[in-house]
Each structure stands twice: as C-alpha cells, then as structure tokens.
Amino acid sequence: MMKPVGDFFSWISSFLPDAPYARILLWAVLAILAAAFAWLIYQRVRHGVWQWRRVPAAAAEPLDEEEWVPEQAPAHRWLEEADALAAQGRYAEAIHHLLIRSVEDIARRKPALVKPSVTSRELAAATAIPSGARNLFSGIARLVERSLFASRPVGQAEWTEARSSYADFAVPRAWQA
C-alpha cells in the first residue's frame, strides 16, 4: 500500500544531486513549498476565496491636499462633547475623545487606512493623509500617548492645544473666523 508513495519519493530523489547537504536543502525547500501549498488550500476552503495580501491602492496613494475636509456637523458635536469633559477638568479624557473622533474622520475618508490593528502613530505617518492634517493629528496623538501611556498629567494648556488642532483638522478654516 505504501509502495507507490515510496516510488514517488524515489523518483523525486533521482532528480536531486548526490551531495548529502544539497539533498537536505532541496528536501527542505520541497517540504516548505508543500506546506505553503497546503496552507493556501486550507485558506481557500476556509474563506471560500483566494486571499492574497497586498497593500490597498487607497492606502498607498497620497491624498490631494484640497480633498481633505471632514463633515462639519459631527465635528461641532464632538467638540461640544470634548468641551463638556474639559469643563469638568477631565482634560486627558477630552483629548482622548478628540483623538478617537479624529480616527473616525480618517476612517470615513479612507476606510482602507484604518484597521483595528493600526495605531495612532501609524496613522500619523500615513502618506494617504495630507501633511497639514497629518501634523495636526500627530499632535493630538502625542498628547494622548503622554497622558495615557506615560501617565503624565495634561492640563488646560494641553487641552487648548489639542482642541485647536482638532478644530483645524476637522473643520474648514472658515468656521474659526
């Protein structure tokens, strides 16, 4: 019953060189290729489609600077919610609220860019976001990292900086006038 399998491996071995290390290396390569092929078949059966990992075109190409303007109405509401937190002296929470809303703004404009595993640092470095908006977003992210991860307190001055950054990030300049 196992004779055909043994004959198959003998047949493959006849193509390999006689050097023992070369045979070991080539058998290892064949084993890796077989495992990769088995994994592809498993993924096909599991998901029903072939899934090839690649960078989405939307995340790779830079966005036009003039094209980046999130909706105004939600931005006004989010600023009011953050202002209410800051009025209670909860500056770190208010700044974190602005960061979350900024990520939602980015997700609305570039859904392929925002994934559960993407950090605010990665978003701040994304070339798909215009440089001006990216700089404002990274300022908010730095303040949140400082308060959440470094456990350093943030006060009124940092809140004012973050609020100004979010207003510039999310709302057209005409709204500030």
Buried (B, 14 or more C-beta within 10 A) or exposed (E): EEEEEEEEEEEEEEEBEEEEEEEEEBBEEEEEEEEEEEEEEEBEEEEEEEEEEEEEEEBEEEBEEEEBBBEEEBBBEBBEBBEEBBEEEBBBBBBBBBBBBBBBBBBEBBEEBBEEEBEBEEBBEBEBBBEEBBBBBBBBBBBBBBBBEEEEEBEEEBBEBBBBBBBBBBBEEEEEE
